[in-house]
Amino acid sequence: MARQQPEFVAKVITMGSPFSGDRHANNAWRAYQIITGHTVDTPPVECHASKPPVPTVALWSPRDGIVDPRAAAGWPQERDRAVAVRCTHLDFAGAPQVVAEVLRQLDVEE
C-alpha cells in the first residue's frame, strides 16, 4: 500500500517482519509453505525489499527466535530507522515495551 498509494500512508512500522534478505532466514518458512500451499520463493503477492516512499521504521529483536534479526532490521537503504526491542517474536503482538516503542515512533517527526 505504501508503495502503490503513498499519499494514503503516513509511515510504515514493521515489527519483527522478515522483509530483508533470504526468505528462508527464519524458523517458520516450512510451516508457512505447508499452510499456504506455495513456496516462500513464489509468494502470491508482489514483494519488494526496496524502501517505500514514506518514512519507515523496522522494529527488530535480537531475541526474536523466529525471524533472523538481520532480516527484520533490514539494511539502511531499505528503511529509515531500525530500532532494537528486547522481546520474543510473539511479544511483538502486544508486549508493553513494544507498544511503547510503536507509540514513540508514531510521534517521531520525519
N, C-alpha and C positions, 0 to 999 in steps of 0.2 A: 504494500500500500504506500509506504513512504517513498518508494522509488517511482511508482506509477502516478501517484497523485500527492506530491509533497506539499501542496498547498493546504491539504487537509490534515497533515501530521505535524505537530509541533516538535516532537522529539521521540526517538526510539531508545528504549532501555531494555536490553536483553538481560536475562537472569539465568546464568548457567547454560546458555544456549550454545550448542556447538556450531557456530556459524563460520569458523575459520579452519583451514587445513583439511586434513584427511577425514572423510566421513566415517571412517572406522575408528577414529580416535575417541572412543567412548566404550562403555561396558554394556550398552543397550542396543547396539546396532543389529545383533542377531534377533533379539526379541522383536524389534521394530519390523524387520523383514518378515518374520512369521505372522505378526499381527496384520500388517498392511498388504502382504502378498506381492510386494515388489522390493527390489534391492535398494539400498541406500545410494547406490551409484546411478539409479534411474528414477528419481522421485517424480511423482505425478504433477508437481508444480515447478515452475522455473525458480532455480536457486542461484543466487549470486553472493559471493563473499565481498564484493565491492561495496563501499560505503554509500548509503543513500544520500541524497542532497539535503538532509536535515541533520540537526545535532544528534549524535549517537553516543550512548554510554553502555559499555559492556560490564555488567557485574559478573564476577567470577570468584571461584573459591579454590584455594589450594587444597582444601579438604573435601572437595566435591564427591569423589568416589564413583561417579558415573561418567561424567564428561571430563576429558583431559583439560586441565586448566589453560593450556596454550590455545586450545580450540575455542574456549569460551571467552578468553581475553582478547583474542584477535591480534592483528598487527596494526601499528599506527595508521597505516593508510586505509584500514577497514573500519575504524571507529574514531571518535574524537577523544574519548577517555576510557580507560579500563580501571575499574575500582575493585580491589580485592575485598571480599566479605568472608569472614570465617564461619562457614556453615557447611552442612552436607547438601547434596543435590536436592533432596526432598524439602529441606528447610527453605529453599528459595520461595516456596509457596506461601510462607507466612511467618517465618521466624521474626521476632521483634526487631532484631538488628538489620534484617533485610528490608523490612517495611520502612524502618527509619532511614535507611540509605536511599531507597527509592524516593521517599518524600524529600530528602535532602537534594537529590539530583533533579527532581522536578523544579525545585526552587533556584537552581543554578541558572543564571542568565547567560545566554550564549552570545 
